[in-house]
Amino acid sequence: MANVNFYATLCPGLEDVAAEEIEKLGGRVIEIRQNKGRVFFEGSRKMIPAINSYSRILERLNVLLYRGRFSDLNEIYSAVKKLDFEFLKRKTFAVRSMRTGVHNFTSVDVARVAGQAVIDSFMESYRERLKVNLNAPDVIVRVEVVDDELFVGVDTTGDDALHKRWWRVYNHPAHLNATIACAMLILAEWNVKKSLIDPMCGSGTIPIEAALMGRNVPNRRSFAYQKLCNSDLGFGESKKKMELYGVEKFRKHLEGAIRNAENAGVADTVTFSQGDATKIEGIYDVIITNPPYGLRIWKKGMIRKLYEKFAEAARDCMHDESRLVVITVEHRIFRDCASKVGLSLLHERFVKYGGLLTKVMVYSLI
Ligand SMILES: C[S@@+](CC[C@H](N)C(=O)[O-])C[C@H]1O[C@@H](n2cnc3c(N)ncnc32)[C@H](O)[C@@H]1O
């Protein structure tokens, strides 16, 4: 079977982690767009259900139909019109567009022009007018403009990107994007044999994702590609014993985390308790957390105090091989607090999400 070209989108800053995951799932990475949230790769069609079900890091998987430079809307129309849309036979479709950079047109213009080009191309080749269905199309054609580059693809994931996890019934106001939680688990080199604690767990994203990853539970059982082609994938979940803890100060969030874990089917695997991150006890192989950033009610002074006390408590819960992974917008403050208590910074990177520029930092005791 001939290989297909794909491009995946994800949180900018996690491209290398995503590329490694893609290769593990059978893809051959061709290009990584560092800090742009895009990875291009090739692989067999079988990868489509595998990636949509099992990727922990990607947000969306598209089959790449075209990429090239353009200068105006006319060139977008011409590029799209040249493509073969045979796969849309007897299907409804919608164009979803995205635009970043400086242009004298909007993303709505891109969708309008590209949509017309798809209809005209199909009419010319197959003498039939395609049906548009903007709300529930059989097929989503993605047309993305990034500066002077145009990407046209078929969305195999659907309108709900993969970071939207099925288990989330309690929505913490500042919950962590689950794909970033998984990237932090990977950067911490966590595996099922290692004990893990999130001492400011909010709605439980980090330990819940660890439990699901450890048991090999798919992220999705349904995605857009199934409307294009019947695909069935055997799901190989396995019950594994794991030592996972979530600690949260506020009862409301704690109860939400427990409800999320129950819905995820991992309530028997993660132990949640109400407590204070600055007073945690015990020794853990991995500590991963997403502390408050001080963007809402928290003031900078309060953040520094919390980070200072937490860094000290975390250090006392680590052994020589332990890893502490923290994500925060206030990375300078955390770096300062961590170095004051003698933690060693092994790795740091910027990760963009929800309009925030955060840093993920990995520490060890020595
Ligand atoms: C950014 S949120 C974490 C969100 C979480 N990662 C999720 O996905 O839902 C930070 C959490 O830390 C909690 N928190 C703040 N100070 C704490 C402390 N001293 N001990 C434990 N939890 C604390 C807050 O109540 C909040 O739920």
The ligand as a MOL file (V3000), in Angstrom:
LIG
                    3D

  0  0  0     0  0            999 V3000
M  V30 BEGIN CTAB
M  V30 COUNTS 27 29 0 0 0
M  V30 BEGIN ATOM
M  V30 1 C -3.3700 25.5460 37.6160 0
M  V30 2 S -4.3250 24.6380 38.7110 0 CHG=1
M  V30 3 C -3.9510 22.9800 38.3160 0
M  V30 4 C -4.8440 22.4650 37.2600 0
M  V30 5 C -4.6670 20.9850 37.0140 0
M  V30 6 N -3.3900 20.6680 36.4220 0
M  V30 7 C -5.7900 20.4840 36.1100 0
M  V30 8 O -5.5160 20.0780 34.9650 0
M  V30 9 O -6.9450 20.5830 36.4850 0 CHG=-1
M  V30 10 C -3.4890 24.8260 40.2270 0
M  V30 11 C -4.1990 24.1250 41.3820 0
M  V30 12 O -3.3700 24.2400 42.5360 0
M  V30 13 C -4.2270 24.3190 43.6670 0
M  V30 14 N -3.4100 24.8310 44.7910 0
M  V30 15 C -3.0090 26.0950 45.0170 0
M  V30 16 N -2.2390 26.1520 46.1220 0
M  V30 17 C -2.1570 24.8830 46.5890 0
M  V30 18 C -1.4900 24.2980 47.6980 0
M  V30 19 N -0.7640 25.0090 48.5450 0
M  V30 20 N -1.6170 22.9690 47.8710 0
M  V30 21 C -2.3600 22.2060 47.0300 0
M  V30 22 N -3.0160 22.7280 45.9790 0
M  V30 23 C -2.9100 24.0480 45.7550 0
M  V30 24 C -5.3310 25.2340 43.1820 0
M  V30 25 O -6.4860 25.0910 43.9670 0
M  V30 26 C -5.5340 24.7620 41.7530 0
M  V30 27 O -6.5420 23.7880 41.6690 0
M  V30 END ATOM
M  V30 BEGIN BOND
M  V30 1 1 1 2
M  V30 2 1 2 3
M  V30 3 1 2 10
M  V30 4 1 3 4
M  V30 5 1 4 5
M  V30 6 1 5 6
M  V30 7 1 5 7
M  V30 8 2 7 8
M  V30 9 1 7 9
M  V30 10 1 10 11
M  V30 11 1 11 12
M  V30 12 1 11 26
M  V30 13 1 12 13
M  V30 14 1 13 14
M  V30 15 1 13 24
M  V30 16 1 14 15
M  V30 17 1 14 23
M  V30 18 2 15 16
M  V30 19 1 16 17
M  V30 20 1 17 18
M  V30 21 2 17 23
M  V30 22 1 18 19
M  V30 23 2 18 20
M  V30 24 1 20 21
M  V30 25 2 21 22
M  V30 26 1 22 23
M  V30 27 1 24 25
M  V30 28 1 24 26
M  V30 29 1 26 27
M  V30 END BOND
M  V30 END CTAB
M  END
